[in-house]
Structure formats: C-alpha cells, structure tokens
Amino acid sequence: MKMSGPVKFILIFVLPITISILWLGGCLSQRVEPGEKKEVKVVSGLPVLTVEEKQAPNFYKADGTVSADNNAKVATKWMGQILKIYVKEGDYVKAGQVLAILDDSEIKQQKKEALAGLEELSKAREEALAARKAALENYEFAKRTYERFKNLYQENAISKQQLEEIETKMIAAKSMVDQVDAKLGQLKAKESQVKAKLAQVNVMQGYTVIKAPFDGYVLKKMNDEGDMVAPGMPIFIIGEKKLQFLANLDESLLDKVKVGDELDIDLNGKVVKGKVIEKNSNIDPMNRTFKVKLNIPFSENITTGMYGKLLIPTDTKPKILIPKTAVFKWGQLNAVYTVDKDNIIRLTYVKLGEEYGEYVEVLSGLKPGDRIIQSNIEKACDGCRLGG
C-alpha cells in the first residue's frame, strides 16, 4: 500500500524525533519510585583543591630555533665509497674520534707499489755501493802505480809510452768511479721521489679516516654506508656542546629586553631558562623586528634546529591556575573532575590557556571556589561520591 505524503513525513521525521525527546527526558526509562535509593559508588583517597585566582604574567611569544655555538661540516679530500659509519645523529663524539671509514684499496695498492719500489732501489743502491768500493780500490791502485811510474820516468828508468799507458789506466779507473757515483746520485733522486710519493699516499690514506674535529654532537649525517663521496662533500655536521636560541622580537620590545636578562624558552613543552648574550638593536625594515641570541643549558634532549618559543612577560593579571595533574583528555576535549556540595564527582570540560611550569591556566569551565580532584584522577568517576 502506498503511503501518502503527510504519513510518510510523520513516520520518517516526526516519530523518530518524538521518541528521542521522550528518551532524553527519561519517559522511556525505568523510574526510581519515591522512597527507593539508587546506589552510588564511593571513592576515597582523592585530594581535593579549591580553585582560586592568582596573579600570573602574560607573555609575548617569539618563534625561534636552537643552534650550536660552533658548527663544522666534516668532509674528506678523497673520492671513495663509505665502508663504515660508526655514529648516528645525536651521538656525542670526542675530538679525534673516528666517525667513518672510506674505501682505501686503491691507496693501499699505491702504497704497496711505492714500498716495493723502495725495496728495489735499496738493493740497487747496495749493488752500486759495492761496485763503487771495487772501482775506488782499482782507482787508488792505478793512482799509486802511476805515481811510482812517474818517478821512474823522471829517472829515465822507463819510457814515456809506458808512463802514458799507466796514466790511461788510472784515468779509466777514475771514470769508473765517476760512473758509479752518477748512478748512486740517480738512485738517490729516484728514492727521494718514491719517498715523496709514499708520504703523499700516507696523507691520502689519512683522508679515508673521517674524524671529529672537536668535542660535540653529530647534528646531521649526510650519507650512508655504501655511498660515494667526493672531495669537499660534507659527510657529517658536528656541533659544539654550547647551545643557543635565536629569535626575532617585535620592535615594541626593544627597550624591554636587555643583555643579561634571563627568559623562559618553551621547547616542545619543556621550559628552559635562557640568558640573553646578544641583542641587535637594528630594526629590520621588512618585518619590524630585531634579533636576540640566548645561551641555554645543554641537554641531550635539546638538539640544534629544534623549534621553540621565547616567552617575554609583558604584564600580570589574575588567572585561574590548576595543577596539570588535575587535567585529562576526554575524547578531543580537556576535562577535570569537580566535586559539588554533596561531594558528588562531576566530569567538567575546561578550556586551557598558558602553561606555568606544573600549572596550567583555565580560560573557561571553572570559577573561583569550585572544588576539583587535584591528582589520582584515574580513580575518579563521573557521578561517584567522594568518601572521607
């Protein structure tokens, strides 16, 4: 049977809405008759805090980043493949500590050839020295013979031809010594070249061992094992242990921030103290800001490049502050447990504002005089009664 338009409208829209209203009003639920007492769960041992207003500062918040006092790009002068990396980002390293090793097989081959060349030159030098000794002895003998024959010639005991024959032998012996000396000179020059090449090879081999230039932290690892690197290509960025925070402040704060001031810095929910060490009073005409630099205490949980907010107090006003231990998430909303005059615990949604260490500001949802569960909120429940 086909339904008329009004009937269809009543069945689809009016009837479901009516049922929902009756259900929300309790008309369709079982009523507690007069005189009957509904049992309420009782919880004990929950500390209760009376909400009150306190004077708290308002803050100007300036975006900034953490940086190291001194950064260094660690590169190599050798082109090769990375065989091994011994550190990861965030590791603390000491000056001279080995960070990575490059493939040095080519250098080792060159070194092997240079050492083999030196060994050959050493043998050749020994042979040349032995030859020189023999040649020198032959020359000395020929020289003595010549001197003796020269005296005999002066006494007309021998002919001039005999003297010239002896002189010729002496000159030949001297020439042999000179030839050996020339060969020793060549060997020495060659040895110097090979030693220079060996020294160069040793230097090049040092380039394959990548070391930390100073004590600091591995801020960034630019390559992985197996990658090829070229001379001058950064492999790591190392930062010193000293950390700083850089921020740009609005020109209206120029007279409110001074060198030496200690200010709070919020780094991902962790608040640290920073001391202003530099202030550039020159206003940037593009964004009407000036730069400040603060020293911040070192922590392994704080790394360079980390984003943060510099908190600069501007004035104070009364605010409702409650412990963070009293707040919990209910779905996507923030909530607390309040306690009414009958000690019944109620789930209450709140809107939060600034954080002040272990406390947080409540913008709405609570008023002075309200009572809330201060901690151990996991034991509380909506509708339960707070026991003694």
C-alpha positions as a Markdown table, in Angstrom:
| # | Residue | x | y | z |
|---|---|---|---|---|
| 1 | Met | 0.0 | 0.0 | 0.0 |
| 2 | Lys | 1.4 | 3.4 | -1.0 |
| 3 | Met | 1.7 | 5.9 | 1.9 |
| 4 | Ser | 0.5 | 9.5 | 1.5 |
| 5 | Gly | 3.0 | 12.3 | 1.8 |
| 6 | Pro | 2.0 | 13.5 | 5.3 |
| 7 | Val | 2.0 | 10.0 | 6.7 |
| 8 | Lys | 5.4 | 9.3 | 5.2 |
| 9 | Phe | 6.7 | 12.6 | 6.7 |
| 10 | Ile | 5.4 | 11.7 | 10.2 |
| 11 | Leu | 6.9 | 8.2 | 10.1 |
| 12 | Ile | 10.3 | 9.3 | 8.8 |
| 13 | Phe | 10.9 | 12.6 | 10.6 |
| 14 | Val | 8.4 | 13.4 | 13.4 |
| 15 | Leu | 8.1 | 10.0 | 15.0 |
| 16 | Pro | 12.0 | 9.4 | 15.5 |
| 17 | Ile | 12.3 | 13.0 | 16.9 |
| 18 | Thr | 9.5 | 12.5 | 19.3 |
| 19 | Ile | 10.9 | 9.2 | 20.6 |
| 20 | Ser | 14.4 | 10.8 | 21.1 |
| 21 | Ile | 12.9 | 13.6 | 23.1 |
| 22 | Leu | 10.9 | 11.2 | 25.3 |
| 23 | Trp | 14.1 | 9.0 | 25.8 |
| 24 | Leu | 16.2 | 12.0 | 26.8 |
| 25 | Gly | 13.5 | 13.2 | 29.2 |
| 26 | Gly | 13.5 | 9.8 | 30.9 |
| 27 | Cys | 10.0 | 9.0 | 29.9 |
| 28 | Leu | 11.0 | 5.7 | 28.3 |
| 29 | Ser | 13.5 | 4.7 | 31.1 |
| 30 | Gln | 12.7 | 2.9 | 34.3 |
| 31 | Arg | 11.9 | 5.4 | 37.0 |
| 32 | Val | 13.1 | 5.2 | 40.6 |
| 33 | Glu | 10.0 | 5.2 | 42.7 |
| 34 | Pro | 9.8 | 7.6 | 45.7 |
| 35 | Gly | 11.4 | 6.0 | 48.7 |
| 36 | Glu | 13.8 | 4.0 | 46.6 |
| 37 | Lys | 17.5 | 4.9 | 46.9 |
| 38 | Lys | 19.9 | 4.5 | 43.9 |
| 39 | Glu | 23.3 | 3.1 | 45.0 |
| 40 | Val | 26.2 | 5.4 | 44.3 |
| 41 | Lys | 29.8 | 4.3 | 44.0 |
| 42 | Val | 32.0 | 5.8 | 46.7 |
| 43 | Val | 35.7 | 6.6 | 46.1 |
| 44 | Ser | 38.2 | 7.7 | 48.7 |
| 45 | Gly | 41.8 | 9.0 | 48.9 |
| 46 | Leu | 41.4 | 11.7 | 46.3 |
| 47 | Pro | 42.9 | 15.1 | 47.1 |
| 48 | Val | 40.6 | 18.0 | 46.6 |
| 49 | Leu | 41.7 | 21.5 | 45.6 |
| 50 | Thr | 39.6 | 24.7 | 45.9 |
| 51 | Val | 40.0 | 26.8 | 42.8 |
| 52 | Glu | 41.3 | 30.4 | 43.3 |
| 53 | Glu | 42.7 | 33.1 | 41.2 |
| 54 | Lys | 46.4 | 34.0 | 41.3 |
| 55 | Gln | 48.4 | 36.8 | 39.8 |
| 56 | Ala | 50.2 | 35.4 | 36.7 |
| 57 | Pro | 52.1 | 37.0 | 33.8 |
| 58 | Asn | 51.0 | 37.5 | 30.3 |
| 59 | Phe | 53.7 | 36.6 | 27.7 |
| 60 | Tyr | 54.7 | 37.8 | 24.3 |
| 61 | Lys | 55.8 | 34.7 | 22.4 |
| 62 | Ala | 58.5 | 34.9 | 19.8 |
| 63 | Asp | 59.3 | 32.0 | 17.5 |
| 64 | Gly | 63.0 | 30.8 | 17.3 |
| 65 | Thr | 65.3 | 27.9 | 16.8 |
| 66 | Val | 68.1 | 26.2 | 18.7 |
| 67 | Ser | 71.6 | 26.3 | 17.2 |
| 68 | Ala | 75.1 | 25.3 | 18.3 |
| 69 | Asp | 77.7 | 27.9 | 19.2 |
| 70 | Asn | 80.1 | 26.3 | 16.6 |
| 71 | Asn | 79.1 | 24.0 | 13.7 |
| 72 | Ala | 81.6 | 22.3 | 11.4 |
| 73 | Lys | 81.0 | 20.4 | 8.2 |
| 74 | Val | 83.2 | 17.3 | 8.3 |
| 75 | Ala | 84.3 | 16.4 | 4.7 |
| 76 | Thr | 87.1 | 14.4 | 3.1 |
| 77 | Lys | 89.7 | 15.2 | 0.4 |
| 78 | Trp | 89.4 | 11.7 | -1.1 |
| 79 | Met | 86.9 | 10.3 | -3.5 |
| 80 | Gly | 85.7 | 6.9 | -2.5 |
| 81 | Gln | 83.0 | 4.7 | -1.1 |
| 82 | Ile | 81.9 | 4.9 | 2.5 |
| 83 | Leu | 82.7 | 1.4 | 4.0 |
| 84 | Lys | 81.6 | 2.0 | 7.6 |
| 85 | Ile | 79.9 | 4.7 | 9.7 |
| 86 | Tyr | 80.3 | 4.4 | 13.4 |
| 87 | Val | 78.0 | 7.2 | 14.7 |
| 88 | Lys | 74.4 | 8.3 | 14.3 |
| 89 | Glu | 72.7 | 11.6 | 14.6 |
| 90 | Gly | 72.6 | 12.9 | 18.2 |
| 91 | Asp | 75.7 | 10.9 | 19.3 |
| 92 | Tyr | 78.3 | 12.8 | 21.4 |
| 93 | Val | 81.8 | 12.5 | 20.0 |
| 94 | Lys | 85.2 | 13.4 | 21.2 |
| 95 | Ala | 87.9 | 15.3 | 19.2 |
| 96 | Gly | 89.7 | 12.8 | 17.0 |
| 97 | Gln | 87.1 | 10.1 | 17.3 |
| 98 | Val | 86.7 | 8.1 | 14.2 |
| 99 | Leu | 83.3 | 8.8 | 12.6 |
| 100 | Ala | 83.6 | 6.8 | 9.3 |
| 101 | Ile | 86.0 | 4.9 | 7.1 |
| 102 | Leu | 86.2 | 5.2 | 3.3 |
| 103 | Asp | 87.4 | 2.6 | 0.9 |
| 104 | Asp | 91.3 | 2.9 | 0.6 |
| 105 | Ser | 92.0 | -0.2 | -1.5 |
| 106 | Glu | 93.4 | 2.0 | -4.3 |
| 107 | Ile | 95.6 | 3.9 | -1.9 |
| 108 | Lys | 96.8 | 0.6 | -0.4 |
| 109 | Gln | 97.8 | -0.6 | -3.8 |
| 110 | Gln | 99.7 | 2.6 | -4.5 |
| 111 | Lys | 101.4 | 2.2 | -1.1 |
| 112 | Lys | 102.3 | -1.4 | -1.9 |
| 113 | Glu | 103.9 | -0.3 | -5.2 |
| 114 | Ala | 105.8 | 2.5 | -3.5 |
| 115 | Leu | 107.2 | 0.2 | -0.8 |
| 116 | Ala | 108.2 | -2.3 | -3.5 |
| 117 | Gly | 110.0 | 0.4 | -5.4 |
| 118 | Leu | 111.9 | 1.5 | -2.3 |
| 119 | Glu | 113.0 | -2.1 | -1.7 |
| 120 | Glu | 114.3 | -2.4 | -5.3 |
| 121 | Leu | 116.1 | 0.9 | -5.0 |
| 122 | Ser | 117.6 | -0.2 | -1.8 |
| 123 | Lys | 119.0 | -3.4 | -3.4 |
| 124 | Ala | 120.3 | -1.3 | -6.4 |
| 125 | Arg | 122.0 | 1.1 | -4.0 |
| 126 | Glu | 123.7 | -1.7 | -2.2 |
| 127 | Glu | 125.0 | -3.2 | -5.5 |
| 128 | Ala | 126.1 | 0.3 | -6.6 |
| 129 | Leu | 128.0 | 0.9 | -3.3 |
| 130 | Ala | 129.8 | -2.5 | -3.7 |
| 131 | Ala | 130.7 | -1.5 | -7.3 |
| 132 | Arg | 131.9 | 1.9 | -6.1 |
| 133 | Lys | 134.1 | 0.3 | -3.5 |
| 134 | Ala | 135.7 | -2.0 | -6.1 |
| 135 | Ala | 136.1 | 0.8 | -8.6 |
| 136 | Leu | 137.6 | 3.1 | -5.9 |
| 137 | Glu | 140.1 | 0.4 | -4.9 |
| 138 | Asn | 141.0 | -0.1 | -8.5 |
| 139 | Tyr | 141.5 | 3.7 | -9.0 |
| 140 | Glu | 143.6 | 4.0 | -5.8 |
| 141 | Phe | 145.8 | 1.2 | -7.1 |
| 142 | Ala | 146.1 | 2.7 | -10.5 |
| 143 | Lys | 146.9 | 6.1 | -9.0 |
| 144 | Arg | 149.7 | 4.7 | -6.8 |
| 145 | Thr | 151.1 | 2.8 | -9.8 |
| 146 | Tyr | 151.1 | 6.0 | -11.9 |
| 147 | Glu | 152.9 | 8.0 | -9.2 |
| 148 | Arg | 155.6 | 5.3 | -9.0 |
| 149 | Phe | 156.0 | 5.1 | -12.8 |
| 150 | Lys | 156.1 | 8.9 | -12.9 |
| 151 | Asn | 159.1 | 8.9 | -10.6 |
| 152 | Leu | 160.7 | 6.2 | -12.7 |
| 153 | Tyr | 160.2 | 8.2 | -15.8 |
| 154 | Gln | 161.8 | 11.2 | -14.3 |
| 155 | Glu | 164.8 | 9.0 | -13.5 |
| 156 | Asn | 164.7 | 7.8 | -17.2 |
| 157 | Ala | 164.1 | 4.3 | -16.0 |
| 158 | Ile | 161.0 | 3.8 | -18.2 |
| 159 | Ser | 159.8 | 5.2 | -21.4 |
| 160 | Lys | 157.2 | 7.9 | -21.9 |
| 161 | Gln | 155.0 | 5.4 | -23.6 |
| 162 | Gln | 155.0 | 3.2 | -20.6 |
| 163 | Leu | 154.1 | 6.1 | -18.4 |
| 164 | Glu | 151.2 | 7.1 | -20.7 |
| 165 | Glu | 149.8 | 3.6 | -20.6 |
| 166 | Ile | 149.7 | 3.6 | -16.8 |
| 167 | Glu | 148.1 | 7.1 | -16.8 |
| 168 | Thr | 145.4 | 5.9 | -19.2 |
| 169 | Lys | 144.6 | 3.0 | -16.9 |
| 170 | Met | 144.4 | 5.5 | -13.9 |
| 171 | Ile | 142.0 | 7.8 | -15.9 |
| 172 | Ala | 139.8 | 4.8 | -16.8 |
| 173 | Ala | 139.6 | 3.7 | -13.2 |
| 174 | Lys | 138.7 | 7.3 | -12.1 |
| 175 | Ser | 136.0 | 7.3 | -14.8 |
| 176 | Met | 134.5 | 4.1 | -13.5 |
| 177 | Val | 134.3 | 5.6 | -10.0 |
| 178 | Asp | 132.6 | 8.7 | -11.5 |
| 179 | Gln | 130.0 | 6.5 | -13.4 |
| 180 | Val | 129.2 | 4.6 | -10.2 |
| 181 | Asp | 128.8 | 7.9 | -8.3 |
| 182 | Ala | 126.5 | 9.2 | -11.0 |
| 183 | Lys | 124.4 | 6.1 | -10.7 |
| 184 | Leu | 124.2 | 6.5 | -6.9 |
| 185 | Gly | 123.0 | 10.0 | -7.5 |
| 186 | Gln | 120.3 | 8.8 | -9.8 |
| 187 | Leu | 119.2 | 6.2 | -7.3 |
| 188 | Lys | 119.1 | 8.8 | -4.5 |
| 189 | Ala | 117.0 | 11.1 | -6.6 |
| 190 | Lys | 114.6 | 8.2 | -7.5 |
| 191 | Glu | 114.5 | 7.2 | -3.9 |
| 192 | Ser | 113.5 | 10.8 | -2.9 |
| 193 | Gln | 110.7 | 10.7 | -5.5 |
| 194 | Val | 109.4 | 7.4 | -4.2 |
| 195 | Lys | 109.6 | 8.5 | -0.6 |
| 196 | Ala | 107.7 | 11.7 | -1.5 |
| 197 | Lys | 105.0 | 9.6 | -3.2 |
| 198 | Leu | 104.8 | 7.3 | -0.2 |
| 199 | Ala | 104.4 | 10.3 | 2.1 |
| 200 | Gln | 101.6 | 11.6 | -0.2 |
| 201 | Val | 100.0 | 8.2 | -0.2 |
| 202 | Asn | 100.1 | 8.1 | 3.7 |
| 203 | Val | 98.4 | 11.6 | 3.7 |
| 204 | Met | 95.8 | 10.4 | 1.3 |
| 205 | Gln | 95.2 | 7.3 | 3.4 |
| 206 | Gly | 94.5 | 9.6 | 6.3 |
| 207 | Tyr | 91.8 | 11.3 | 4.3 |
| 208 | Thr | 89.9 | 8.0 | 4.3 |
| 209 | Val | 89.6 | 8.0 | 8.1 |
| 210 | Ile | 86.9 | 10.7 | 9.0 |
| 211 | Lys | 87.4 | 12.1 | 12.5 |
| 212 | Ala | 85.6 | 14.6 | 14.7 |
| 213 | Pro | 87.3 | 18.0 | 14.6 |
| 214 | Phe | 86.3 | 18.8 | 18.2 |
| 215 | Asp | 84.1 | 17.6 | 21.1 |
| 216 | Gly | 80.5 | 17.9 | 20.1 |
| 217 | Tyr | 77.3 | 16.2 | 18.8 |
| 218 | Val | 76.5 | 14.7 | 15.4 |
| 219 | Leu | 73.9 | 17.1 | 14.3 |
| 220 | Lys | 73.4 | 15.6 | 10.8 |
| 221 | Lys | 74.6 | 12.6 | 9.0 |
| 222 | Met | 74.6 | 13.4 | 5.3 |
| 223 | Asn | 75.4 | 10.0 | 3.8 |
| 224 | Asp | 75.0 | 6.3 | 4.4 |
| 225 | Glu | 77.3 | 3.3 | 4.2 |
| 226 | Gly | 77.9 | 2.4 | 0.5 |
| 227 | Asp | 77.5 | 6.0 | -0.7 |
| 228 | Met | 80.2 | 7.6 | -2.9 |
| 229 | Val | 81.7 | 10.8 | -1.6 |
| 230 | Ala | 83.9 | 13.4 | -3.4 |
| 231 | Pro | 86.5 | 15.8 | -2.0 |
| 232 | Gly | 84.8 | 18.7 | -0.1 |
| 233 | Met | 81.5 | 16.9 | 0.1 |
| 234 | Pro | 80.1 | 17.1 | 3.7 |
| 235 | Ile | 79.6 | 13.7 | 5.4 |
| 236 | Phe | 78.6 | 15.0 | 8.9 |
| 237 | Ile | 77.8 | 18.2 | 10.6 |
| 238 | Ile | 79.2 | 18.4 | 14.1 |
| 239 | Gly | 78.1 | 21.0 | 16.7 |
| 240 | Glu | 79.7 | 22.0 | 20.0 |
| 241 | Lys | 78.1 | 21.3 | 23.3 |
| 242 | Lys | 77.2 | 25.0 | 23.8 |
| 243 | Leu | 73.6 | 25.7 | 22.7 |
| 244 | Gln | 72.0 | 28.9 | 21.8 |
| 245 | Phe | 68.5 | 30.1 | 21.0 |
| 246 | Leu | 67.9 | 32.7 | 18.2 |
| 247 | Ala | 64.7 | 34.7 | 17.9 |
| 248 | Asn | 63.3 | 37.8 | 16.2 |
| 249 | Leu | 61.3 | 40.1 | 18.5 |
| 250 | Asp | 58.8 | 42.9 | 17.7 |
| 251 | Glu | 60.3 | 46.4 | 17.8 |
| 252 | Ser | 57.8 | 47.2 | 20.7 |
| 253 | Leu | 60.0 | 45.1 | 22.9 |
| 254 | Leu | 63.3 | 46.9 | 22.1 |
| 255 | Asp | 63.5 | 48.6 | 25.5 |
| 256 | Lys | 62.1 | 45.6 | 27.4 |
| 257 | Val | 64.8 | 43.0 | 26.6 |
| 258 | Lys | 68.4 | 43.6 | 27.6 |
| 259 | Val | 71.6 | 41.7 | 27.5 |
| 260 | Gly | 71.9 | 39.7 | 30.7 |
| 261 | Asp | 68.1 | 39.1 | 31.1 |
| 262 | Glu | 67.0 | 35.5 | 31.9 |
| 263 | Leu | 63.9 | 34.5 | 30.0 |
| 264 | Asp | 61.9 | 31.3 | 29.6 |
| 265 | Ile | 62.0 | 29.3 | 26.4 |
| 266 | Asp | 59.3 | 26.7 | 25.6 |
| 267 | Leu | 60.9 | 23.8 | 23.6 |
| 268 | Asn | 58.1 | 21.3 | 22.8 |
| 269 | Gly | 56.5 | 21.7 | 26.2 |
| 270 | Lys | 59.8 | 21.7 | 28.1 |
| 271 | Val | 60.6 | 25.2 | 29.5 |
| 272 | Val | 64.3 | 26.1 | 30.0 |
| 273 | Lys | 66.0 | 29.3 | 31.1 |
| 274 | Gly | 67.9 | 31.3 | 28.6 |
| 275 | Lys | 70.3 | 34.2 | 29.2 |
| 276 | Val | 70.4 | 37.0 | 26.6 |
| 277 | Ile | 74.0 | 37.3 | 25.4 |
| 278 | Glu | 73.5 | 39.4 | 22.2 |
| 279 | Lys | 70.9 | 42.0 | 21.1 |
| 280 | Asn | 70.9 | 43.6 | 17.7 |
| 281 | Ser | 69.1 | 46.9 | 18.1 |
| 282 | Asn | 68.9 | 47.4 | 14.4 |
| 283 | Ile | 65.3 | 47.1 | 13.3 |
| 284 | Asp | 64.6 | 45.0 | 10.2 |
| 285 | Pro | 62.5 | 47.4 | 8.0 |
| 286 | Met | 60.8 | 44.4 | 6.3 |
| 287 | Asn | 59.2 | 42.9 | 9.4 |
| 288 | Arg | 59.9 | 45.5 | 12.1 |
| 289 | Thr | 61.8 | 43.0 | 14.3 |
| 290 | Phe | 65.2 | 42.8 | 16.0 |
| 291 | Lys | 67.4 | 39.8 | 16.7 |
| 292 | Val | 68.4 | 38.3 | 20.1 |
| 293 | Lys | 70.6 | 35.4 | 21.0 |
| 294 | Leu | 70.4 | 33.5 | 24.3 |
| 295 | Asn | 72.6 | 30.9 | 25.9 |
| 296 | Ile | 70.6 | 27.8 | 27.0 |
| 297 | Pro | 71.7 | 24.9 | 29.2 |
| 298 | Phe | 72.9 | 21.8 | 27.4 |
| 299 | Ser | 70.6 | 18.8 | 27.4 |
| 300 | Glu | 70.7 | 15.6 | 25.4 |
| 301 | Asn | 67.0 | 16.2 | 24.7 |
| 302 | Ile | 67.7 | 19.5 | 23.0 |
| 303 | Thr | 69.2 | 19.4 | 19.6 |
| 304 | Thr | 70.1 | 22.1 | 17.0 |
| 305 | Gly | 67.3 | 23.1 | 14.7 |
| 306 | Met | 64.7 | 22.5 | 17.4 |
| 307 | Tyr | 61.8 | 24.9 | 17.2 |
| 308 | Gly | 60.8 | 26.8 | 20.3 |
| 309 | Lys | 59.1 | 30.0 | 21.7 |
| 310 | Leu | 60.8 | 32.7 | 23.7 |
| 311 | Leu | 58.4 | 33.8 | 26.5 |
| 312 | Ile | 58.7 | 37.5 | 27.4 |
| 313 | Pro | 56.5 | 38.7 | 30.3 |
| 314 | Thr | 54.5 | 41.8 | 29.5 |
| 315 | Asp | 52.1 | 42.3 | 32.4 |
| 316 | Thr | 50.3 | 40.4 | 35.1 |
| 317 | Lys | 46.6 | 39.7 | 35.7 |
| 318 | Pro | 44.5 | 37.4 | 37.9 |
| 319 | Lys | 44.1 | 33.9 | 36.4 |
| 320 | Ile | 42.8 | 30.6 | 37.4 |
| 321 | Leu | 45.7 | 28.1 | 37.6 |
| 322 | Ile | 45.3 | 24.5 | 38.4 |
| 323 | Pro | 47.8 | 21.6 | 38.6 |
| 324 | Lys | 48.4 | 19.8 | 35.3 |
| 325 | Thr | 47.8 | 16.6 | 37.3 |
| 326 | Ala | 44.1 | 17.5 | 37.6 |
| 327 | Val | 43.6 | 17.7 | 33.8 |
| 328 | Phe | 42.9 | 14.7 | 31.5 |
| 329 | Lys | 41.7 | 14.1 | 27.9 |
| 330 | Trp | 38.1 | 13.1 | 27.3 |
| 331 | Gly | 38.0 | 12.4 | 23.7 |
| 332 | Gln | 39.3 | 15.5 | 22.0 |
| 333 | Leu | 38.5 | 17.8 | 24.9 |
| 334 | Asn | 40.2 | 18.7 | 28.1 |
| 335 | Ala | 38.4 | 17.9 | 31.3 |
| 336 | Val | 38.6 | 17.9 | 35.1 |
| 337 | Tyr | 36.6 | 16.3 | 37.9 |
| 338 | Thr | 34.7 | 18.8 | 40.0 |
| 339 | Val | 33.2 | 18.0 | 43.4 |
| 340 | Asp | 29.8 | 19.5 | 44.2 |
| 341 | Lys | 28.4 | 20.5 | 47.6 |
| 342 | Asp | 27.1 | 16.9 | 48.1 |
| 343 | Asn | 30.6 | 15.5 | 47.4 |
| 344 | Ile | 29.4 | 14.1 | 44.0 |
| 345 | Ile | 32.1 | 14.0 | 41.4 |
| 346 | Arg | 31.2 | 15.5 | 38.1 |
| 347 | Leu | 33.0 | 15.4 | 34.7 |
| 348 | Thr | 33.6 | 19.0 | 33.7 |
| 349 | Tyr | 35.0 | 20.2 | 30.4 |
| 350 | Val | 37.6 | 23.1 | 30.5 |
| 351 | Lys | 39.3 | 25.3 | 28.1 |
| 352 | Leu | 43.0 | 25.7 | 28.8 |
| 353 | Gly | 45.4 | 28.6 | 28.2 |
| 354 | Glu | 49.1 | 29.3 | 29.1 |
| 355 | Glu | 51.2 | 26.8 | 30.9 |
| 356 | Tyr | 53.2 | 27.9 | 34.0 |
| 357 | Gly | 55.6 | 25.1 | 34.9 |
| 358 | Glu | 53.5 | 22.4 | 36.7 |
| 359 | Tyr | 50.3 | 24.6 | 36.4 |
| 360 | Val | 48.1 | 25.5 | 33.6 |
| 361 | Glu | 45.6 | 28.4 | 33.1 |
| 362 | Val | 41.9 | 27.7 | 32.8 |
| 363 | Leu | 40.1 | 30.1 | 30.5 |
| 364 | Ser | 36.6 | 28.6 | 31.0 |
| 365 | Gly | 34.8 | 25.8 | 32.7 |
| 366 | Leu | 35.8 | 26.7 | 36.3 |
| 367 | Lys | 35.4 | 29.6 | 38.6 |
| 368 | Pro | 36.9 | 30.6 | 41.9 |
| 369 | Gly | 35.5 | 28.5 | 44.8 |
| 370 | Asp | 35.0 | 25.4 | 42.7 |
| 371 | Arg | 36.5 | 22.2 | 44.1 |
| 372 | Ile | 38.4 | 19.8 | 41.8 |
| 373 | Ile | 40.2 | 16.5 | 42.1 |
| 374 | Gln | 43.8 | 17.5 | 42.3 |
| 375 | Ser | 45.5 | 14.2 | 41.4 |
| 376 | Asn | 45.0 | 10.4 | 41.1 |
| 377 | Ile | 42.2 | 11.3 | 38.7 |
| 378 | Glu | 42.3 | 7.7 | 37.2 |
| 379 | Lys | 40.5 | 6.6 | 40.4 |
| 380 | Ala | 37.7 | 9.1 | 40.0 |
| 381 | Cys | 34.5 | 8.6 | 38.0 |
| 382 | Asp | 31.6 | 10.8 | 36.9 |
| 383 | Gly | 28.7 | 10.5 | 39.3 |
| 384 | Cys | 30.6 | 8.8 | 42.1 |
| 385 | Arg | 30.6 | 10.1 | 45.6 |
| 386 | Leu | 33.8 | 11.3 | 47.3 |
| 387 | Gly | 34.3 | 9.5 | 50.5 |
| 388 | Gly | 36.3 | 10.6 | 53.6 |
